[in-house]
Amino acid sequence: MNELPDLIVIRHGETQWNVAGRLQGRKDTPLTNNGVRQAKAVGVRLADTIAAHQSLKFWSSPLPRALQTASILAGIWTVPFEKFTQAPLLMERSFGVWEGQTSDEIKRDLSDQYRAQQTDPWDYTMPEGESRNDLKQRMQTWLTTLEKQTTHVVVTHSGCLRALRGIYTKASSEVMLAYSEPQTASFLLSSGRETMLEIPAGILRAMGCEGAGTTVRL
């Protein structure tokens, strides 16, 4: 892709299944109390950045955990929630029959499928699911729909965030597989570069966050 718009990409706050270490994919669990605090911390961290832009477009995955996060952010930024356009292409990667399970459960109960993904991490598709390459293509398709001269604020999921980071920086498959980010991660993606917009420890403490959060790895 020759020209990409600037994005501010935000991962949703911690959920009940994040705490339990369960894959969510297209299934959903609500934000924890800590997840609400995380979303508030992201909102406070980005408030000046949002206010400094004359024109922004706001987007969210339609999955409830992302919409709940977007609603919290809208309140902090005094942006009408209706300004967030729900984009189905921003939904998390579908993990099919793996959803709701932990990595240990998948290794134990679906060992052949687990080994298949370890062998072919980009093209393997679990039953009823989606491969990493499918997800990356979906993000590329979504990007083609955006106005190029506008900055877009995006509330989405870790899988989509990683795919977008890789597209913008032209990262190798190996680098993308090693991506990891805290629950409070947000990134500015612009002109082939990424900048993680870290939250100062003082804001995390003020919001009552139990650290920057974790991510489910598989």
C-alpha positions, 0 to 999 in steps of 0.5 A, spaced: 500 500 500 503 506 497 499 511 502 496 510 509 492 514 513 495 516 520 492 511 526 491 512 533 490 504 535 487 502 542 486 496 545 480 494 549 481 494 556 482 487 560 476 482 560 474 477 565 477 472 560 483 476 559 484 474 567 482 467 566 487 466 560 482 464 555 482 466 548 476 470 546 476 471 539 469 473 536 466 471 543 466 476 548 466 477 556 465 484 559 471 489 562 473 487 569 473 493 574 481 493 572 479 494 565 475 500 566 480 503 570 485 501 564 480 504 559 480 511 563 488 511 564 488 510 556 483 516 555 487 521 560 493 519 557 491 521 550 486 526 552 491 532 549 492 528 543 485 528 541 484 535 543 489 537 539 486 534 532 482 539 528 478 533 525 478 526 527 474 519 525 473 514 530 472 507 529 470 501 534 470 493 533 463 492 534 464 486 539 462 489 546 468 489 550 471 494 544 464 498 545 465 498 552 472 501 552 470 506 546 464 509 551 469 510 556 474 514 552 468 518 549 466 520 556 473 522 557 474 526 551 467 529 551 466 526 544 459 523 543 459 516 543 455 516 536 461 518 533 464 511 533 463 508 527 462 500 528 466 496 523 465 489 522 472 488 519 475 491 526 473 484 530 478 480 533 481 474 529 476 468 529 479 462 533 473 458 532 473 452 536 478 454 540 475 460 543 473 460 550 479 455 552 486 456 555 493 455 551 494 449 556 487 446 554 488 447 547 495 443 547 492 438 551 485 437 548 486 439 541 494 437 540 494 436 533 491 442 531 495 446 536 501 443 533 499 444 526 499 452 528 506 451 531 508 448 524 504 453 520 503 460 524 501 464 518 496 460 514 494 455 519 486 455 520 483 452 526 476 449 525 471 455 524 477 460 525 481 464 521 488 464 519 493 470 521 494 471 514 486 472 513 486 477 519 492 481 516 488 481 509 482 483 513 486 489 516 489 491 509 482 491 506 479 496 511 485 500 510 483 501 503 476 504 505 479 510 510 480 517 508 488 518 507 488 525 509 485 524 516 487 521 523 483 515 525 482 513 532 481 506 532 478 501 538 480 494 537 483 488 539 490 485 540 490 481 534 488 487 529 493 491 533 499 487 531 496 486 524 496 493 523 503 494 526 506 489 521 502 493 515 505 500 517 512 498 519 513 492 514 515 488 519 517 480 518 513 475 520 518 473 525 517 480 528 510 480 528 509 473 531 514 476 537 509 482 538 507 483 545 503 489 548 500 491 555 493 491 556 493 499 556 497 499 549 495 504 544 500 506 538 500 511 533 502 509 526 504 514 521 509 514 515 511 507 516 513 508 523 510 506 530 510 509 536 507 506 543 503 511 547 505 509 554 502 511 560 506 514 565 506 510 572 503 516 575 496 516 571 496 508 572 496 509 579 491 515 579 486 511 576 487 505 580 490 500 575 493 494 577 499 495 572 499 496 565 496 489 564 497 483 560 496 479 554 494 472 552 499 469 548 498 463 543 
